[in-house]
């Protein structure tokens, strides 16, 4: 295969090498979503941070990552996907170095935000390189199967690795481990990854659209994360949500008028892509809440240490990989719809098992069956949604498609965790106060809150299941699939603009 670079052409690495390289970048990005969780107590002691400020070590990364993903995808399409990938690795490595050197909480939170910015450049560029390298059909489905399985496994590996590093060489190493990987990726990218961009994007960049969308997404994700602490009915939360509505409304108005929009609204004519993104919001809201509360449940109710809780996820990680492999094979033979439905049914069943896990239960009898079900469902859902989100999307709009599905995932994760946490913690203060110093009553109150969280997460999954059953297209995405007529309509205008 060849790739255009500065007007010339050069032979690129094999598709397998390209896949390994971009998956490495995605693995690093998703590990850093969860790697700090079990290291937070060590960070708090080392930097003297309060409980409130400690929360921002997690949310600063996720908020900036989610807010800048669509902009990162558009920049990749406009200025070159490999170039943005390199820029993302460089920003990520430098921010990781500063995070490990942080002398106070403010310095760490700021550097974590820059890590999120680097990740927002890496993820859509890497995913659009993958979809540009592998044509739609079995090859792309298998590649996205690998991508989807690593996404799920990385989230779990981050929890385990964070506990091991924080308990060993120190919490700084959860950041410093990224530095040689990031700098190495910057140096190796030109040797492995072909550069590509959307040919029609030679005209002025849509700065107004980029500014309003990014600001709106940042405010939305931040507001959802803060609503748990500030309250949903407060002036602060309601005012912020109103600001989100104004910014996103302005973005849609801008995109409908500008000649070269940051996100062509015609892309939403693709029904499979549209339903996949809406489903991703619900599915990732479900999984985000599940992982958060399962970690708390194991430590508060079952008395696990952070390291033991991390390793308890290993069977789940294996099942994620198995589910992803199964999905990437099935989706070349049958439609995405039954695969997604199967994954959601299994996941909801696993969450209901967690809902009924007793206080005095055991890992083998009460947690392991649930983790196996959730892991299998996670792998089936991750891969299917990734493949469905790119069905009919043209190569020139690969960056937009990548940014959109990843934004749906991040926004969904923030929304799900905020809503489920509000439900779970409603009334827990009175329950703990009534328990006094009685440890058994304290544990019962904590178990009740976590059980409510698992049930609420299952409701997110059930809503996604209804969406898949009634709205997901029944058409198979196979080896010979091509964009449907509505896809042609979505891409016809950009194609004309290039001429």
C-alpha positions in Angstrom: 0.0 0.0 0.0 1.1 3.5 -0.6 0.4 6.8 1.1 0.7 10.5 0.0 3.3 12.4 1.9 4.1 16.0 1.0 3.0 15.4 -2.6 5.1 12.3 -3.0 4.4 8.7 -2.3 6.1 6.1 -0.2 5.5 2.5 0.7 3.9 2.1 4.1 4.3 -0.7 6.6 2.1 -3.8 6.5 -1.5 -3.4 7.7 -0.7 -5.6 10.7 2.1 -3.3 11.8 -0.2 -0.3 11.4 -2.9 -2.0 13.5 -0.4 -2.9 16.2 0.9 0.7 16.3 -2.4 2.5 16.6 -3.8 -0.1 19.1 -0.7 0.6 21.2 -1.7 4.2 21.3 -5.3 3.5 22.2 -4.2 1.0 24.9 -2.1 3.8 26.5 -5.0 6.3 26.3 -7.5 4.0 28.0 -5.2 2.7 30.6 -4.8 6.3 31.8 -8.6 6.6 32.2 -8.5 4.0 35.1 -4.9 3.7 36.2 -5.2 6.5 38.8 -8.2 5.1 40.6 -6.4 2.7 43.0 -3.4 5.2 43.4 -5.6 8.1 44.6 -4.9 7.4 48.3 -1.2 7.5 47.7 -1.5 10.6 45.6 -3.5 12.3 48.3 -1.0 11.5 51.0 2.0 12.5 48.8 0.6 15.9 47.7 -1.7 16.7 50.7 -4.8 17.0 48.5 -8.4 17.2 49.9 -11.1 14.7 49.0 -12.8 17.3 46.7 -9.7 18.2 44.8 -8.7 14.6 44.5 -11.8 14.0 42.3 -10.4 16.3 39.7 -7.3 14.1 39.1 -9.8 11.7 37.5 -12.2 14.1 35.9 -9.7 16.6 34.5 -8.4 13.9 32.1 -11.8 12.5 31.1 -13.4 16.0 30.7 -10.7 17.3 28.3 -10.5 14.0 26.5 -14.2 13.9 25.8 -14.5 17.6 25.0 -11.7 17.7 22.4 -12.4 14.4 20.6 -14.5 15.7 17.7 -12.0 18.6 17.3 -9.2 16.1 17.3 -10.9 14.1 14.6 -11.5 17.1 12.4 -7.9 18.3 12.8 -6.7 14.8 11.8 -8.8 15.0 8.6 -7.7 18.5 7.9 -3.9 18.5 8.6 -3.0 14.9 8.4 -3.8 11.9 10.6 -0.2 10.8 11.3 0.8 14.4 12.1 -2.0 14.7 14.7 -1.1 11.2 16.0 2.5 12.3 16.6 1.4 15.6 18.1 -0.9 13.7 20.5 1.9 11.3 21.6 4.2 14.3 22.2 1.7 16.2 24.3 0.7 13.0 26.2 4.4 12.1 27.0 5.3 15.6 28.2 2.1 15.9 30.3 2.9 12.5 31.8 6.4 13.6 32.7 5.0 16.7 34.4 2.3 14.7 36.2 5.0 12.5 37.8 7.0 15.6 38.8 4.0 17.4 40.3 4.7 19.2 43.6 1.1 20.0 44.5 -2.5 19.1 43.5 -3.0 22.1 41.1 0.1 21.1 39.1 -1.1 17.5 38.9 -4.6 18.4 37.8 -3.4 20.8 35.1 -1.0 18.2 33.7 -3.7 15.6 33.8 -5.8 18.0 31.7 -3.0 18.2 29.1 -2.8 14.4 29.1 -6.5 14.4 28.1 -5.7 16.9 25.3 -3.0 14.6 24.0 -5.3 11.6 24.2 -8.0 13.5 22.3 -5.5 13.9 19.4 -4.4 10.3 19.6 -7.7 8.5 19.6 -9.6 9.8 16.6 -6.4 10.0 14.5 -5.5 6.3 15.4 -9.1 5.1 14.7 -9.4 6.9 11.4 -6.0 5.5 10.3 -7.3 2.1 11.2 -10.5 2.5 9.1 -8.5 4.1 6.2 -6.1 1.1 6.2 -8.7 -1.7 6.3 -11.6 -1.6 3.8 -15.2 -2.0 5.0 -16.0 -5.6 5.5 -14.3 -8.6 7.2 -10.8 -7.0 7.3 -12.1 -3.9 9.0 -14.3 -5.9 11.3 -11.4 -8.0 12.5 -9.2 -5.0 13.0 -12.0 -3.2 15.0 -12.4 -6.5 17.0 -8.8 -6.2 18.1 -9.3 -2.4 18.8 -12.5 -3.0 20.8 -11.0 -5.9 22.9 -8.0 -3.8 23.8 -10.2 -0.9 24.8 -12.0 -3.0 27.3 -8.9 -4.8 28.5 -7.0 -1.5 28.9 -9.6 -0.1 31.3 -9.2 -3.2 33.5 -5.4 -3.4 33.1 -5.2 0.2 34.2 -6.8 -0.6 37.6 -4.5 -3.5 38.2 -1.3 -1.7 37.1 -2.2 1.4 39.1 -2.5 -0.7 42.3 0.8 -2.5 41.6 2.8 0.6 40.8 1.3 2.7 43.6 2.1 0.0 46.1 5.6 -0.6 44.7 7.9 2.1 43.2 5.4 4.9 43.9 2.4 6.7 42.4 4.7 8.8 40.1 5.4 5.7 38.0 1.8 5.5 36.8 2.6 8.6 34.8 6.3 8.1 34.0 5.6 4.7 32.4 4.0 6.7 29.5 7.0 8.9 28.8 9.3 6.4 26.9 6.3 4.9 25.1 5.1 8.3 24.0 8.5 9.6 22.8 9.2 6.3 21.1 5.9 6.4 19.2 6.6 9.9 17.9 9.9 8.7 16.5 8.5 5.5 15.0 5.3 6.9 13.5 6.9 8.0 10.2 8.3 4.5 9.7 5.1 2.7 10.3 2.0 4.9 9.7 1.1 6.3 6.3 -0.1 9.9 6.3 -3.5 10.7 5.0 -6.1 13.5 5.1 -9.4 14.4 3.5 -8.6 16.0 0.2 -11.4 18.5 0.1 -10.3 20.3 3.3 -8.1 22.8 1.7 -10.3 25.8 2.5 -10.4 27.8 5.8 -10.9 25.7 8.9 -14.3 26.1 10.7 -13.0 27.8 13.8 -16.4 29.0 15.0 -17.8 25.5 14.8 -14.8 24.0 16.5 -15.0 26.6 19.3 -18.7 26.3 20.1 -18.8 22.5 19.9 -15.7 21.9 22.0 -16.8 24.5 24.6 -20.3 22.9 24.7 -18.9 19.3 25.2 -16.4 20.4 27.8 -19.2 22.2 29.7 -21.5 19.2 29.4 -19.1 16.6 30.6 -17.9 18.8 33.4 -21.5 19.6 34.5 -22.5 15.9 34.5 -19.5 15.0 36.6 -20.1 17.8 39.1 -23.9 17.3 39.3 -23.3 14.4 41.8 -21.7 16.8 44.2 -23.5 20.1 43.5 -27.0 18.5 43.0 -29.2 18.3 39.9 -31.6 21.0 41.0 -29.1 23.7 41.9 -28.8 27.0 40.1 -25.2 26.0 39.2 -26.2 22.8 37.4 -29.3 24.1 35.7 -27.4 27.2 34.5 -24.6 25.1 33.2 -27.0 22.8 31.3 -28.7 25.9 29.8 -25.3 27.1 28.7 -24.6 23.7 27.1 -27.9 24.0 25.2 -27.0 27.5 23.9 -23.5 26.4 22.8 -24.6 23.2 21.0 -27.5 25.1 19.4 -25.1 27.7 18.1 -22.9 24.9 16.8 -25.7 23.4 14.8 -26.7 26.8 13.4 -23.1 27.4 12.3 -22.7 23.9 10.7 -25.8 24.4 8.7 -24.5 27.6 7.1 -20.7 27.3 6.7 -19.3 26.0 3.4 -16.8 23.6 5.0 -18.4 22.5 8.3 -16.4 20.9 11.1 -19.0 18.2 11.3 -21.2 17.9 8.1 -24.7 17.3 9.4 -25.4 15.1 6.4 -23.4 12.3 8.1 -26.3 11.8 10.5 -28.4 10.5 7.5 -26.5 7.3 8.0 -29.0 5.4 10.1 -26.7 2.7 11.4 -24.0 5.2 12.4 -26.7 7.4 14.1 -28.2 4.6 16.2 -24.7 3.2 17.0 -23.7 6.6 18.5 -26.9 6.9 20.5 -26.5 3.3 21.8 -22.9 4.1 22.7 -24.0 6.9 25.0 -26.2 4.4 27.0 -23.8 1.4 26.8 -20.8 3.3 28.0 -22.8 5.0 30.7 -23.7 1.5 31.9 -20.1 0.2 31.8 -18.6 3.3 33.4 -21.0 3.1 36.4 -20.5 -0.7 36.7 -16.7 -0.5 36.9 -16.8 2.4 39.3 -19.2 0.8 41.7 -17.9 -2.7 41.4 -14.5 -1.5 42.6 -16.1 0.3 45.5 -18.4 -2.7 46.2 -15.5 -5.1 46.5 -13.5 -2.9 48.8 -16.4 -1.6 51.0 -18.6 -4.6 51.2 -16.3 -7.5 50.6 -13.3 -6.0 52.3 -10.8 -6.4 49.4 -7.6 -4.5 49.3 -7.1 -2.3 46.2 -4.6 -4.8 44.6 -6.9 -7.8 45.3 -9.9 -5.8 43.8 -7.8 -5.1 40.7 -6.9 -8.7 40.2 -10.5 -9.8 40.7 -11.1 -8.2 37.3 -8.8 -10.6 35.5 -11.5 -13.1 34.5 -13.6 -10.2 33.2 -10.7 -9.0 31.1 -10.4 -12.5 29.5 -14.1 -12.5 28.7 -13.9 -9.0 27.1 -11.2 -10.4 24.7 -13.3 -13.5 24.0 -16.4 -11.4 23.4 -14.6 -9.0 21.1 -13.2 -11.9 19.0 -16.6 -13.5 18.8 -18.2 -10.2 17.8 -15.7 -9.4 15.0 -16.3 -12.9 13.5 -20.1 -12.9 13.8 -20.6 -9.5 12.4 -19.2 -10.5 9.0 -21.9 -13.3 8.8 -24.9 -11.7 10.4 -26.1 -8.1 11.1 -24.8 -6.0 13.9 -28.3 -5.9 15.5 -28.4 -9.5 16.9 -24.8 -9.3 18.1 -25.5 -6.1 20.0 -28.7 -7.4 21.4 -27.0 -10.6 22.6 -24.2 -8.5 24.3 -26.7 -6.3 26.0 -28.8 -9.2 27.3 -25.8 -10.9 28.8 -24.5 -7.6 30.3 -27.8 -6.7 31.9 -28.0 -10.3 33.4 -24.5 -9.8 34.9 -25.5 -6.5 36.5 -28.6 -8.1 38.0 -26.4 -10.8 39.5 -24.3 -8.0 41.1 -27.6 -6.4 42.3 -28.3 -9.5 44.3 -24.8 -10.3 45.5 -25.2 -10.6 49.3 -23.0 -8.9 51.9 -21.6 -12.1 53.2 -21.1 -13.7 49.8 -18.1 -15.1 48.1 -16.1 -14.2 45.0 -16.6 -17.6 43.3 -20.3 -17.8 43.9 -21.5 -14.2 43.7 -19.0 -12.0 41.9 -17.3 -14.3 39.4 -20.5 -15.3 37.4 -21.5 -11.7 37.2 -18.0 -10.6 36.0 -17.9 -13.4 33.4 -21.3 -12.2 32.0 -20.4 -8.5 32.0 -17.0 -9.2 30.4 -18.5 -11.2 27.6 -21.2 -8.6 27.0 -18.7 -5.8 27.1 -16.6 -7.4 24.4 -19.7 -8.0 22.2 -21.0 -4.4 22.6 -17.7 -2.6 22.3 -16.7 -4.1 18.9 -20.2 -4.1 17.4 -20.8 -0.4 18.2 -17.3 0.5 16.7 -18.1 -1.4 13.5 -21.6 -0.1 13.2 -20.5 3.5 13.8 -18.3 3.4 10.6 -20.8 1.6 8.4 -21.1 3.8 5.2 -18.8 6.5 6.5 -16.4 7.6 3.7 -12.7 7.4 4.1 -12.4 11.2 3.9 -14.8 11.5 6.9 -13.1 8.8 8.9 -11.7 11.4 11.4 -15.2 12.8 12.0 -16.6 9.3 12.5 -13.8 8.4 14.9 -14.3 11.6 16.9 -18.0 11.2 17.0 -18.1 7.6 18.3 -15.4 8.3 20.9 -17.2 11.5 22.0 -20.4 9.4 22.4 -18.5 7.0 24.6 -16.9 9.6 26.8 -20.1 11.7 27.2 -22.0 8.6 27.8 -19.6 7.5 30.5 -19.8 10.8 32.3 -23.6 10.9 32.0 -24.0 7.3 33.2 -21.7 7.7 36.2 -23.3 11.1 37.2 -26.9 9.7 37.0 -26.2 6.4 38.7 -24.1 8.0 41.5 -27.0 10.4 42.2 -29.4 7.5 42.5 -27.0 5.3 44.5 -26.0 7.9 47.1 -29.5 9.3 47.6 -30.2 8.7 51.3 -26.9 7.0 52.1 -25.9 9.8 54.5 -28.9 9.1 56.7 -28.3 5.4 56.5 -24.7 5.8 57.7 -25.7 8.2 60.4 -28.3 5.6 61.7 -25.6 2.9 61.6 -23.4 4.8 64.0 -20.3 2.7 64.8 -21.9 -0.6 64.0 -19.7 -2.0 61.3 -22.3 -4.5 60.1 -24.9 -1.8 59.7 -22.4 0.5 57.9 -21.6 -2.3 55.5 -25.3 -3.0 54.9 -25.9 0.7 54.1 -22.9 0.7 51.7 -24.2 -2.5 50.1 -27.6 -1.0 49.6 -26.2 2.0 47.8 -24.1 -0.2 45.5 -27.0 -2.5 44.8 -29.0 0.5 43.7 -26.1 1.5 41.5 -26.0 -1.9 39.7 -29.8 -1.8 39.2 -29.6 1.8 37.7 -26.8 0.7 35.4 -28.9 -2.2 34.3 -31.6 0.2 33.4 -29.1 2.0 31.1 -28.4 -1.3 29.4 -32.1 -2.1 29.1 -32.7 1.3 27.4 -29.9 0.5 24.9 -31.5 -3.0 24.4 -34.8 -1.4 23.4 -33.0 1.0 21.1 -31.2 -2.0 19.4 -34.4 -4.1 19.1 -36.7 -1.4 17.6 -34.3 1.0 15.8 -31.1 -0.8 14.8 -31.2 -1.7 11.1 -31.4 -5.4 10.3 -29.1 -5.2 7.3 -25.9 -7.2 7.4 -22.6 -5.4 7.2 -20.6 -8.0 5.3 -17.7 -8.3 3.0 -19.5 -6.8 0.0 -21.4 -4.2 1.9 -21.3 -0.7 0.6 -22.7 2.6 1.7 -26.5 2.6 1.4 -28.2 5.3 -0.7 -28.6 7.5 2.4 -24.8 7.3 2.8 -24.4 8.4 -0.8 -26.5 11.4 0.0 -24.5 12.2 3.1 -21.2 12.2 1.1 -22.3 13.5 -2.2 -21.9 17.2 -1.3 -18.4 16.9 0.1 -17.4 15.0 -3.0 -18.8 17.8 -5.2 -16.9 20.4 -3.2 -13.6 18.7 -4.0 -14.1 19.1 -7.7 
